[in-house]
Amino acid sequence: MNQKILTPRAWAELFLLGLIWGGVFLAVRVTLDELPFVTTVLHRTFWAMLVLWGAVLWMRLPIPRDAATWGAFLVMGLLNNVIPFALMAWGQLHIESGLTSILNAATAVFGVIVAALVFADERLTPRRAMGVALGFGGVVTAIGPGALASFDLRSTAQLAVLGGTLSYALAGAWARARLSHLPPQLAAAGMLTGSTLVLLPAALLIDGPLQLDLLPRTWAAIAYMAVIATAGAYLLYYRVLRMAGSGNLMLVTLVIPPVAIVLGALARAEALPPRAFAGFALLALGLLLLNIHPRRR
């Protein structure tokens, strides 16, 4: 099997995807200034769901009618949207957007471990094990060993973000096992539908009646995180996946934190400790090691 080569166009779209996802951390944080975190996540999935169903109808994709597929959509929505979006949004109430983006990069590390445990063709080779070890070393460095000893609100928020990355990894395995036969645009729309069905009653129960009289900047942030950074990014993601392959696509993880860190510093005056940057360097090294593909005859 030949590894796909990144063309200039693929590089450009990969970088664009990283820019878009890097900006979502600031958009979420701005929305949290006015809305509770569950309602924030509901806005993200609801509007993105509408956009993606529009794309599905425009592409004239057949809509599944069997209960098993819709059940798979519901589970995927929980694993890939409800749990990680909610944990990370709550985490951002207590830690910086840039730090959240660094910890979010651990998704790729957890993804390798989960895939190795679930799929026979995804074994953990010595090279990949070293990449995983470096990745975890980067996470521990970014959090700070002291935070693991003193269990305060900040350390809890960081662990919540890591819990979200583990949920993303489980979602990747679930998608491969149960949804790989569907067009990705349809799978994304169904997933966001399942997410919204869970989040709507949860938001009403936890946060109360939905608030729609919002500041213009809040609506702008919602539009960005839902329409551009969720619906639009999913469509771009699958486009880049076709061009670059799943291994090269992992490189987008290296673009996201620098963008989020710069935006957080400019818009929110966030300042990260030096250990966060050292942790990201270790994590990036681990991700690059995971992305190396040995030459095949």
N, C-alpha and C positions, 0 to 999 in steps of 0.2 A: 504494500500500500504506500503510495507516494504522499509525502506531507505537502499540504497546500502552501504556496508561497505568497507572501504578502506583497501585492502589487501597490503602486503609489495610491491608487484609488482606495484599495482596502485599508492602507495605512491612514488615509485621510478620514475615512468613515469610522475607523476604529478610534481615532483621536477625537472625532466629533462625539462619539458615544461616550467616551470618557469625560469630555467637557460637560455633556448633558447630565450624566449621573453625578458628576462632581458638584454641580450646582443644586442638586435636589436637597442636599443637607441644609443649605441656607434657606431654601424655600420652605422646608418643613419647620425650621426654627422660627421663621417669620410668622408662619401660620399659628404656631404654638403660643405666640404672644397674645393672641386673641381667642383661640379655641382650645378646648381640652384635647388631650392626645387621641382618644378614641374617635371623636368627631373628626379630627384632622385626618386620621387614617381612612375614615368613611368617605370623606371628600375625595381623597386620592383614588380610591378604588371605584367609586360610583361614576365620576366623570370619565375616568379612563375606560371603564366598561362600556359606556355609551359610544365613545370614539371607536373602540375596537369592534363592537358589533356593527357599526357603520361600515368599517373596513371589510368585515366578513360578508355583509350583504352586497357591498359593491363588487367584491371578488366572486360572488355567487357560490360560496362554499356551502356544501350540504351540511345542515344542522343535525346533529345526532338526536335521536329521540329515545334511546334506551336508558333505563335507570342506572345501569352500571357506569356508563360514561359520565352522566351527571353526578353520580356519587364520587367518581374520580376527580371531577372538576371541584367539588366541594372540599375534598381532602387537599387537593393542590392549592386551593385558595387559602386554606388554613395555614399550610406549611410555607407557602411562598409569599403570602401577603399579610394575612391577619396577624399571625404570630410575630414575624420579623418586623413588619412595619410598626406594630404597636410597641414592641420592646424597644426598638431603636428610637421611636418618637418619644417614649417616656424617658429613655436614657438621655436624649438631647436636652431635656429639661434640667439636667444636672451636670452634664459635661459638654465640652466644646464640640462644635460641628466637625472641626478638623480631626479631633481625636476619634469621634464616631466613625468617620470615613476610614481612618487607619485600621481600627478594629474590624470594620466591615470587610476589609481585605482578607481577613481570616476565613471568609466563605470558601475560597479556593482550597485552603488547607483542609478544612473539614470535609469539603467535597471529595477530595482524594481518599480520605479515610473511610467515609461512608461508602463510596463506590467500591473500595477494596473489600469491605465487609459484605457487600450485597451481591456484587457481580464477579463471576469467575474470571472474566477477561480483564479485570481492573486490579490485578495483584499489586501489592506494595513492593516494588523493587528497591534495592539498596539506594539507588539515586533518588527515587521518590521519597523514601523514608528520610533521607538527609534533608530534602526540601521541606518536608513536614516538620522536622525537628527545628530547622532554622526559622520556619514560620511561627511555630509556637514560642521559640526564643524571642522573636520580635514582638509578639503579643505581650509576653511577660515583661519585656523591657519597656514597652510603651505604657503599660498600666503602672509599672513600678512595683518591685517586690514588696515594698512597705504597704501598698494598698491591699495586697492579698492577706496581710497579717491583721490589719485594722479594718474591720468590716463596717464602713460608714456608708452614707448615702451615695457618695461619689463612686466608691468601689462597686456598690450594688448596681449603679447605672452602667458601669463598664461591663460588668458580668451580664447584665440584661442585653446589651448590644451583642456580646459574644453568643448569648443564647439565640439571638436572631440570626446570626451567621450559621449556627448549627441547624436551625430550621430551614434556612435556604439550602443547605447541603442535603438535608433529607428530602426537600422538594425536588432537587435535581434527580435523585434516585427514583422517586415516585414518578416523575414525568417520564423517565426512560422506561420504567416498567409498565406504566398504565396508559400513557398518552402519546407515545412516540408514533403511533399509527395515524394520528390526526394532523391536519395542517397546523403549523405553529400559531398562525393568527387566530384560528378557531380555538385552539387550546388556551391561548392567552385570554380570549374573550370569555370562555367558559369559566376559567379560573377566577377572573375578576368578578363574574356573576356570583360564584360561590362565596367569594370574599364579602361582597356587598350584602348578600342574604344573611350572613353571620353578623356583620358589623352594624347594620341598621338597628336591629333590636338591642344590640349591646350598647350602642351610643345613646339610644333613648333611655335605657335602663341606668346607665352609669353617669352620663352627662346631662340628661334631661332633654327637653324639646330642642330640635335643631335650630341653630341661630343662623339666619341668612342676612341680617343687617350688619354687614361687615365693612371694615375699612377697605378702600380701593387697593392698598398694598397687600392686604390679606387675600383678596380675590385674585390679585396678580400672582401671588405665591401659590395659591391653590391651582390656578390655571397652569402654571409652570410644572408643578409636581405631578399633576394628574394627566394633563394633555400631552405635554412635551416629554417629561422625565419618566412617565409610566407607559401610556399608550404609544406615543411616538417612539420612545426608546425601545420598546418591545419589537416594534416593526423594524427599526434600524438594526437591532440586535440580530434578528434572524437573517437579515440581508447580509450583514458582516459575517455571520456564521457560515453562510453558503460560500462566500468569497474566500475567507481566511481559514476556516476550520476551527474546531473547538479548542485545540491547543493554543493557536495564535490568539484566539479571542480572549484567553486568560490575561493577555498583556494589558487589556483595558483596565484591569485592577490596579495597575501601576500609575495610570493617569488620574484616577479619581481622587486619591487623597491630596496631591498637590493643589488641584483645583479647589477642593473644599477648604483646605487650609488657607489659601490666599483669599478666597471669598469671605471666610469667617473673620480673617484679620481686617479686611477692608470694610466690611459691612457691620461687624459686631465687635470689633476691637478685641478679638480673641487672641490670646498668646499661649502657645503650647510650650511645655517644659522641654529641655533638650532631649530628655530620654524618649519623648514621643517620636522625634525625628530619628533617633538611633534605632528605635524599635521598628519604624517603617523601613529603614535601610536593611535591617535583618530580614524582615518580612518580604521585602522586594527581592532580596537575594534568594530566599527560599522559593518564591514564586517563579523566578527565572529558572531555577534548577528544575522545578516541576515541569516547566515548559520545554526543556531541552528534549529533543527527539533524537535517539540514536539513528545513525544512517542505516538504511536497509538496502539489501541487494535487490 
